[in-house]
Structures are given as structure tokens and as C-alpha cells.
Amino acid sequence: MKKTIICLLLITIFAALFTPVQAVAKSEPTTVAFDKLTELVIAGNTAYRRERNEIRALEISLNTMNRQFNEIHNQQFALEQMLAMPGYANTTAGAQTEATVAQLNVSATELDKNIQSLRTRINEAKDSLTKTAKRHTLPAQNMYISNYILLIDLEIAERDMKVLERDLENCKLRQARGLSTTSDVRTAERNIENQETLIESKQDAIESNLDTLARYLNLSQNIILAGLPEFDFDKITTRNKSEDMKAFIASASAPAERVSKDAIKAAFDNPTPENQHSASVAAQDLEKAKKDAEEDFPKAYDALLKAYNDYINSKSVADAQRDFDNLTSQHERGLTSKNMLLNAEQMLENIKSRYEQQKIQLWTILIDYELKLIY
């Protein structure tokens, strides 16, 4: 019996020591900042790490080749100094030295060619690495930004709930005076119930979006966002349309480009009629893909500018403010009810929120656009 009591005490102490710690560890969320998204994304991206390691290996090879080139250059310089000595070039040793210098020149030329080729390969690999990072970061940015769009949806839904609650209260007051029916009250109550369901769906959407972002960033714990940075409109208004079009066409035609290269290689390695025909068809498909992309690009570019212009030229807030001011003036003269004024104020706040949401959505539209430029 004594042993049993001791065991129970030990279990209780163990639970007291470790359970709270685990609970705290699970409940503490991680704060994620927008400017840290790229760092978080690439930290858990195997494709990025593989490309980065390949570049490092290439850079090591380039450093080795550069050292070899410098060593050859130093040998050449030393031998040329010897050949410059009076009478040395006419000796047997001088002839051998000249032959060695000539051989070193050949080696240096070949090595320099390889160095330039490797540098080009490294630059291309770095460009690909940058695109890989951007390709995987942009979806994370989209989820991050979308959180604030969803928050505004929730804010508006909660604000609308206040209107419905006020409607229910007024409906009950009118019922007490015989001005509304039980059915009217029940309808107002159902409206609130429906709004509660809507609010729950908005909250679920926010939680789901954050959970998806956390998984995308390979974070096991819950996350909270550090805030939304100010959007730079220059990212839309100062774009290089010509460069964007080149990138858009290259991205859209990339699959056809790969098929064409493979077909051409197969025809070169084994020039059968079938392979040559496949190469010809693939080349035609590539040209069509490029032409289609060239025709589609203006639509994507114009849609981006239209979204920006719609936001900049919107008068929704100004119009709503003017209407509210007019209604306020009428209320002060006793021409409108307090309830009408409150509803109008609520509508004004909703329109302001929608305008802010429109601004944030510009960012997601830009992200979708930029994803179409990466291949």
C-alpha cells in the first residue's frame, strides 16, 4: 500500500512538473513578419537548398580554375622574363622555353574559355535560384496579405451584426406597441442567427488561412502576423512593360520550350524521320505558345493597371461621406430618425473598410501577375 501511494505521488509530481510546460509550448504562437517570409520559405525548401548547394560547388570549381589560371599566368611571366634575357632565346633551353610558353598559352586560352563558360553557368544558376525563391515566396505573401482581407470581412460582418441587433431591439419595441408581429420578430432573430453563422465562417476562414500559411512555412506551432507593411504603388505604376512581356512570354512558353529542346536533341542524336517530324511539330508548338502568350499579355497587364486605377479613382468613400453628412443635417432638423442615422454611419464605416480592402487586394493582384512572369 505504501509503495502504491509513493508511486501515485511521483506520478502527480511528474505531471505537475511537465504538463504545464508542454501546454505552454503548444499554446505559444510564433510571430511571422512579412519581410521574413522569403527566409522562412527557403529554409524549408529542398529544391532551393539543392540549387544553392550546386551553385556553391560550381563556385568552388571556379575558384580552383581561377587559381590555376593565375598560376599559368605567373609561369608565363617568369618564362617570358627568361626569354627577354640577351641571347637566351637562341639557345636550346630558350627554344624549349618558347615551346613551354606556347603550350601555356594554349592551356590558358582553354582554361579562360572554361572559366567564362562556368561563370555564365553560375550566373544562370543564381538567376534560377532567385526565381525559385520568388516562385515559392509569392504564394506565402499572398496568404499573409489575404489574412488582412479576411479580417476586414470579419470586421464588416461584426459591424452588420450590430445593425441586425438594433433592428431586433426596435422590432420588439414596435411589437409591444402593436406595430410589428411575432413573425417580424422571428425574422429579425433568424437574421441574427444567420449573421452569427456568417461570422463563424469568417473566423474559420482566417484560422484556416493562418494554418495553411504555417504549414507552407514548415512551422508546427500556431502563428500570428506581425502586421501589414505599407503597399508601394510604384510596383504597379513604374513597371517596364517590355521586360514584363518578355518574361510573360518566356514563362508561358517554358513547357513548350522544354519539349522542343528535347525533341531537337532526340532528332540530332538519332535523325530518324519520326524524330525529325517530332522536332518540327515541337518547334511549331513553341512558336504558337509564344504567339498566344504575346496576345494574352496585354490582358494581364491592363487588368493590373485597371485594378490600380479603379482604386485610385474610386469616389465611394467621398460619396458615402457626403450622404452621411446630408443625413446628419436632416437628423439635426428632425427630418430623420436616430436609427436611420446609425445605420447610415454603419454603412459609411463599411464602405471605408471595403476601400481599404480594395487597396490590400491590389497587392494580391500584383502577386498573381508577378507569378505569371516567373518560369
Secondary structure, 3 states (H helix, E strand, C coil): CHHHHHHHHHHHHHHHHHHHHHHHHHHCCEEECHHHHHHHHHHCCHHHHHHHHHHHHHHHHHHHHHHHHHHHHHHHHHHHHHHCCCCHHHCHHHHHHHHHHHHHHHHHHHHHHHHHHHHHHHHHHHHHHHHHHHHHHHHHHHHHHHHHHHHHHHHHHHHHHHHHHHHHHHHHHHHHCCCCCHHHHHHHHHHHHHHHHHHHHHHHHHHHHHHHHHHHCCCCCCEEECCCCCCCCHHHHCCCHHHHHHHHHHHHCHHHHHHHHHHHHHHHHCCCHHHHHHHHHHHHHHHHHHHHHHHHHHHHHHHHHHHHHHHHCCCHHHHHHHHHHHHHHHHHCCCCCHHHHHHHHHHHHHHHHHHHHHHHHHHHHHHHHHHCCCC
